Amino acid sequence: MYRIIGIDPAFREKGFAMCYLTENYHTFFTFPKPYHFFTKTNDFNDFGGLYFAVENSNLQNLTFRESKKISVAERVSRNVGANQAVSQMVVDFLQEYYGKEKVYEYSPRDKGKKDTHEDYVKKCLALKLQPNKRTSQDKRDAFKLAYLTYHKVKLLERMK
């Protein structure tokens, strides 16, 4: 049996999302602030089959220029930098605590485009899971990371 925890870290308030995925169900958590996630990790008992999928925006070293206004560009750059720091901290923490082989990192480019609610429903149905009626973009991103890792873990199991 596998258990995958998809994590979409963010520095902004209530933007840090997690999806807990098993063969039978999935559930979502959002954290008011990043440090709430670190307190939750005590609940992740590793009885085997536990993997983490993290969007690590620090793997993609880009400067985003969405505006010609300097104040807007500075705010965006600051926010991107904060997210890069938080996501790298999550990866470092999980690798130290659970082992590098248990943590899958995805850059934003690796994760791919944002899923719509319909994309999320299709992926749930492919896994024979009941989709939630309402999801946020952060929750869908966390689910997508878990979904990507599910396929990698299944491939590894077949190779054993």
N, C-alpha and C positions, 0 to 999 in steps of 0.2 A: 504494500500500500504506500502511496506517495502522499506527501503534503507539501504544497508549494505556497509560499508567501510572496505575492507580487507587491512591490513597493514603488510608489511614485512619490519620491520625496519633494517637498517644496518648503521654502522658508516662510511663505506668506501664511497668515492665520487661516486655519481650517483647510489648507491646500495639500496637506500631507496625507496621502491615502494608501490603504493597504487592502489587499484581497487575499483571503485565506481560501485556498482551493484544495479539495480532496477529490477522490474518485466519486463521491456521492453528493457533495454539495459545495457551495462557496458562500462566503459572507464578506461583507465590507466593514472597514473601520476607517474613520477619518480622525485625525488628531488635531486638537486646537493649535498646538505648537509642536515643533520637532522634538523637543525633549520628552514629550508624552510617549512618543514611539519607543524611546530607549527604556522607559520604565515598563513598557508592555513586553519587552523581549524576555523578561523573566518567566512569562507564561508559555514560551515556545519550548516545551520539553522536547528534546530530541531522542525519540525512541527509534530512530532510523527512518529513512525516507523523507526527511525534512530538507527542503531546498528553498533558496531565496532567489528572487528575480528582482533586480534593482535597476531603475533607470538612473544611470550615473552621467549626469550632464557634464561632469568634469572631463569625460572622455572626448567631448566635442569642443575643442577650443576655438570658439567663434565669438566675434563681436557682432551683436545684432544692431543694425542701424535702421530702425523703423521710422525715424523722424529726423527732419532737418533741424528741428528745434533742439538746441543744446541741452536745455533742462530736461526734456523728455528722453533724449538719447542717454544722458547721464543716469537718469532713474532706471531705464531699462538695463543699462550695463550693470548698475549696482544690484538690481534684482537677479540678473543672470549670475553674477558672481556669488551672491548669497546662496542661490540654488545649487551652484556647482560645489560650494563648500559643504552644504548639508548633505548632498548626495554622496560625496566622497567620504564624509564622516560615517554615513550609514554603511557603506561598503567596507570601509576599514574595520569598523566595529564588528560587523557580522563575520568577516573573514577571520578576525582575531578570535572571536568567541565560538564560532561553529566550524571554521576551517575554510580555506580557499575553494576546495572542491565542492562546497555546498552553496556557493554564491555565484550566481550568473549576473554579469553586468551587461547592460545595454546602453549604448549612446542613444540620444534622441533620434539620430539617423537610423540606427539599428532597429529601434522600436517601430519606426515607420510612421505613416500618417495617423492622425487622430481617428479613432473609431467613432462612428455614430452609434446611437442606441440600437439601431437595426443590426449593425455589424456585431455588436455585443450579443444580441439575442441569437444570431446565427451561430456564433462560437459556442454559446451555452448549449444550444440544441445539438451541435456536433458532439459535445461532451456528454449529452444526455442529462443536462442540468436544467433546473427550472430557473429562468432568468428573473431578475428583480424587475419590478415595474418601473421604478425610477432610478436612474443612475446619473451621477455627475461625470464630467469629463475626467476628473481626477480618479474616480473609482473605475471608470472604463479603462483608463491607462494602466492602473494597477492590475486589473483583470487581464488585459492584453499581455502584460509582462509575464504573468503567471501562465497564461495560455501558451506563449512562446516557449517557456521553460518546460511545460508539460510535455511538449513534443520532443524536446531534447532528452528529458529524463526517460521517456518511453523508449527512445532509440537506444539509450545506454542500457536499459534493462534487457532489451532484445539482444544486445551484443554480448551479454554475460553468459 
